[in-house]
Amino acid sequence: MFARPQSGLTSLVAPSDFQRVLATRPVARSPHFSLHHTVSEAKELSTGTASPAAGAVEIQPGAAAQPCWRLGLVVPKRQARRAVTRNLVKRQAREAMRQHLSQLPPGDWVVRLRAPVERQQFPSAASAALKLAVRGELASLFAAAMARRPG
């Protein structure tokens, strides 16, 4: 079993979190994708010390606030009919986020596929041409988000 390296990137899973992020204006758009971002609440690590008598844990908040990046992916079946294509888009989006993680501000990020992947242009569900097209478009999407970054 392989251990995944700790990159500071976790998944966005709660529907309420998706709604909160998608309610904001997109940070960047491309022909097929939109990228949304909100600053999430700072999560504090708590150091707990066990009290042997009471069996309780004392929590000392504020030990260290760590930046957190959470990524959510919206790849609807209406836009990419084949599961192989949806999975390819999701893998490429995760990898693009990992590559740009050090240059993006912490918070919740959602990549949304908003235009259909044309079957006439990419007849194979997971062709090398589709992979390169998605990878290039996502790279330009994250580059646009970094260009709009304040500071």
N, C-alpha and C positions, 0 to 999 in steps of 0.2 A: 504494500500500500504506500503510495506516495503522499508526502505531506505538502500541502499548498503553502508557498512562502507568504509570510505576513506582509501585505502591501498597504494596509490601512484602508482597503476597499472592501466594503460589505454590500450585501444586496438590500434593496428596498423592497419590502414585501407587503406591508399593510396597505389596504385599499385607501384608507384615510390619508396616508402619506402621499400616495400617488395623486389623489385629488388635490391635496394642498400644493404640490409641486406643479401639476399641470394647470392649475388656476392662474399661474403667473405667466407673464409674456415670455416667449421663447428668447433665450440668450443668443441663439444662432439658428439659422435655417439653411437648408440646402434643397436641391430639387426633390429628394425623397425623405429627408429627415428633418426633425426639429429637436432642439436641445433646450431643456428647461432646467433651471437651477434655483434653489432657495437655500438660505443659510439655516442649518438645523440647530436645534438647541445644543449648547455645549454639554457634552457628556462628561461627567466627572467620574474618575475612578475612585472607588472608596476602598480604604484599607480597613479591614475588619479584624478585631481582636476578640477571641472567644473568651467568655467568662465561664470558667469551669463550674462554678456553683450554680448559676442560673441557667446555663446552657444557651445564653443569648449571645448575640454578636453586636459589638459596639461599632457603629459606623462613623468614621471620621471623614466627612466630605471635604472636597477641595484638595485632595492629595496631589492630583495632577490632572489638568484638563488636556485631553488629547484631541488633536484634530481628527475628524472622522469624515470620510467620503462614502456615501451610499449611492449605489447606482440602481436605477430601475429601468426596465426595458419594456416598451409597448410595441409589439410586433403583431398586429392583428391578422387573422386568417384572411380577412377581406383584401388586404394589401399584398400578402404573400401566401398564395394558396397551398403550396407544398410545404410540409413540415421540414423537409431538408433545407429549403430556402430560409425558413424562419429561424432554424437553428444556426445556419451560417451567418445570418445577419446578427443574431445575438452574440455569437462567438467573436465576430469582428468588432462589435460595439464594446464588449468587455475588454478586448485587447487594446483598442484605441484609447479607452479610458485609462487603462494601466500605463500606457506609454506617456500620456499627458498628465498623469496624476500629480507630479511634482510642480507643475505650472498652473494647476487649477486651484481655486480656493476651496476649502473644505465645505461640505454641505451635502444636500440631497440633489442628485442629478437624475434626470430622466431623458432617455433617448427614445423618440417616438418615430416609427415609420409612418409617414403620412401620405405617401403616394405609392401606387402599386408597382411591384417589380414585374416588368413586362415579360411574358413568356415568349413572345416573338423575338425579343432582343436576346434573351438568355434561355434557349430551349432546354439546356441541361439545368437541373435543379440546384446543383452545387458545382458549377463549372469554375475553372480557374479565372475565366473572364469576369464572372459574377463576383467572385471573391475580390479581385483587384478593383472592380468598380465600386463595390461597397466599401472596401478599405480606403480607397482614395477619397470618396465622398465623406466618410467619417473623419478622416484626417483633416480635410478642409473645414468641416463643421467644428471640430475642436480648436483648430487654428483661429477661426473666426471668433469663438468664445474667448480665447486668450487675448485676442486683439481688443475686444470690448471690455476686458477686465480693468476695473479702476485701479489706479496706482501705477 
